[in-house]
Amino acid sequence: MQFKEISEYWSSRHPGRQVAGSLTEDSNPLEFFKIVDEYRFDSNHYKYLLDGSFFHHAEFKNKKVLEVGCGLGADLQKFKEAGADCYAIDSSESAGHTLSKRFALINESFKFKAADFRSIPFDNESFDLYYSFGVLHHSPWIKNGIEEAYRVLKSDGEMIIMLYHKGFKYYFKKLFFRGVLQGRFFTKNKQEILNKFTEEFGDSPTTLVYSRREAAALLDNMFDIVETKVFRFDDNINLPLLGKVYPLRSLLPKYLYNRLERNFGWNLMIRAKKKS
């Protein structure tokens, strides 16, 4: 696999873009970003990034924050609004254009470079925080990405990343439903099924999924893990006429559903400190 293949795929397939329909950051930036942000931070998606369930953006006020894989820029804007000095890289120039439209609306500045996360174009020990949400697991070079995070972080720097987690969505919705019930294991292997059915646009070049132990092994020798949490059980199904429904959430007591989510959810959040 070549970096170009990954870059070309994601340059026109930013997660969340579809929800805005025909609107774009060029045709109506104010309404476009309003729609995509409401969708992103909805309680069924990534509300936990705003409610303090894992971290507070204000912790990084006056700190240098690098987002790796900025996409449509919703997360980077939250860091900027909390007072951080914001930098970003993405695999394609299109993300920089989107950021310029977004940050113009709030009259704030940022620094962006199109780059491969294996070779970040900033100096050693430049940043207080390396932030990457759902990006590193979309390439076969994730270990190289972790090594590069170590390089660009200051001696007391932190990493916050999200990786896909081996839980309900992985075992039941992807491997069992797509692979076994739909019979795709007759023609495809596990990795091919994940690549085809995991992202909203489908057929991603690579999608990797990790257990807590496997994720910890990626960071070993370079980072001390401060905290891990799992979010988003993702038990939703789409039904004719009814649309998206959450059967387990409806049937189970809240405490039991929350417990299942904490153990078998889809989003594995990791916060770690750079080892000295």
Protein Blocks (a to p, Z undefined) as FASTA:
>chain_A
ZZklmmmmmmmmcghklmnomacfklommlmmmmmmmmmmpmklmmmmmnopmbcfklmg
oiacddehjlnommmmmmmmnopacddddfbfklmmmmmmmmmmnopacddddddfklcc
bdehkbfbdcdehklmmccklmmmmmmmmmmpcfkbccddddddddfklmmmmmmmmmmm
nopmmmpcfklmmmmmmpmngpifbdcdddfklmmmmmgokaccfbdcdehjklaccdeh
klpadfklmmpcfklmmmmmmmmmmbdcddddddZZ
